[in-house]
């Protein structure tokens, strides 16, 4: 968070309008500089989550269908999760 202090009156409250930061008390205008703008960059990788769920399918075969289904909620085109669900369905049909 960038702290603002008006050099005219010392106030900390301001609002932004048309590329300017304006003091709420004395209406002094300050041009917003590039370094004043915080860049927010977020990278979310769900591959680790899918891999954890697929590993749980192997370590906990009793709940493999549940984990595969959760993996497909994240990545609907995941071939491994689809094959786990299909293999479980095939086993039930054979019984």
C-alpha positions as CSV (number, residue, x, y, z in Angstrom):
1,X,0.0,0.0,0.0
2,X,1.4,3.4,-1.0
3,X,1.0,6.0,1.8
4,X,-0.1,9.4,0.7
5,X,0.7,12.6,2.6
6,X,-0.4,15.9,1.1
7,X,2.6,18.3,1.1
8,X,0.2,21.3,1.4
9,X,-1.8,20.3,4.5
10,X,-0.3,17.0,5.7
11,X,-3.6,15.1,5.3
12,X,-3.5,11.3,4.5
13,X,-6.8,11.1,2.7
14,X,-7.2,11.4,-1.0
15,X,-9.2,10.2,-3.9
16,X,-8.2,9.5,-7.5
17,X,-9.8,11.2,-10.5
18,X,-8.7,11.5,-14.2
19,X,-5.1,10.5,-13.5
20,X,-4.7,12.6,-10.4
21,X,-4.6,12.0,-6.7
22,X,-6.5,14.8,-5.0
23,X,-6.3,15.7,-1.4
24,X,-9.7,15.4,0.3
25,X,-9.1,18.4,2.5
26,X,-7.3,21.1,0.4
27,X,-8.1,19.8,-3.1
28,X,-4.4,19.9,-4.1
29,X,-3.8,17.7,-7.2
30,X,-0.9,15.3,-7.6
31,X,-0.2,13.5,-10.9
32,X,-0.2,9.8,-10.4
33,X,3.2,8.4,-11.3
34,X,3.9,4.9,-12.7
35,X,5.7,3.9,-9.5
36,X,2.5,4.9,-7.6
37,X,0.5,2.2,-9.3
38,X,0.9,-1.2,-7.8
39,X,1.0,-4.0,-10.3
40,X,-0.9,-7.1,-9.2
41,X,0.1,-10.3,-10.8
42,X,-1.3,-13.6,-9.8
43,X,-0.4,-16.9,-11.3
44,X,-2.5,-19.9,-10.2
45,X,-1.4,-23.3,-11.1
46,X,-3.9,-26.0,-10.6
47,X,-1.7,-28.7,-12.0
48,X,-0.3,-29.5,-8.5
49,X,-3.8,-29.9,-7.2
50,X,-4.7,-32.3,-10.0
51,X,-1.5,-34.3,-9.5
52,X,-2.2,-34.6,-5.7
53,X,-5.7,-35.9,-6.4
54,X,-4.4,-38.4,-9.0
55,X,-1.7,-39.6,-6.5
56,X,-4.5,-40.1,-3.9
57,X,-6.3,-42.3,-6.5
58,X,-3.3,-44.6,-6.4
59,X,-2.7,-44.6,-2.6
60,X,-6.4,-44.8,-1.7
61,X,-8.0,-47.0,-4.3
62,X,-11.2,-47.3,-2.3
63,X,-11.9,-43.6,-2.9
64,X,-10.2,-43.3,-6.3
65,X,-13.5,-42.5,-8.0
66,X,-14.1,-39.5,-5.6
67,X,-10.5,-38.2,-6.2
68,X,-10.8,-38.6,-10.0
69,X,-14.1,-36.8,-10.0
70,X,-12.5,-33.9,-8.0
71,X,-9.6,-33.8,-10.5
72,X,-12.1,-33.6,-13.4
73,X,-13.8,-30.7,-11.6
74,X,-10.5,-28.8,-11.9
75,X,-9.4,-30.1,-15.3
76,X,-12.3,-31.6,-17.2
77,X,-10.1,-32.9,-20.0
78,X,-7.7,-34.8,-17.8
79,X,-7.2,-38.2,-19.5
80,X,-5.9,-40.0,-16.4
81,X,-8.8,-39.0,-14.3
82,X,-11.2,-40.0,-17.0
83,X,-9.6,-43.4,-17.4
84,X,-9.8,-44.0,-13.6
85,X,-13.5,-43.3,-13.7
86,X,-14.1,-45.4,-16.7
87,X,-12.1,-48.3,-15.3
88,X,-14.2,-48.3,-12.1
89,X,-17.4,-48.3,-14.2
90,X,-16.1,-51.2,-16.3
91,X,-15.4,-53.3,-13.2
92,X,-18.9,-52.7,-11.9
93,X,-20.5,-53.8,-15.2
94,X,-18.5,-57.1,-15.1
95,X,-19.7,-58.1,-11.7
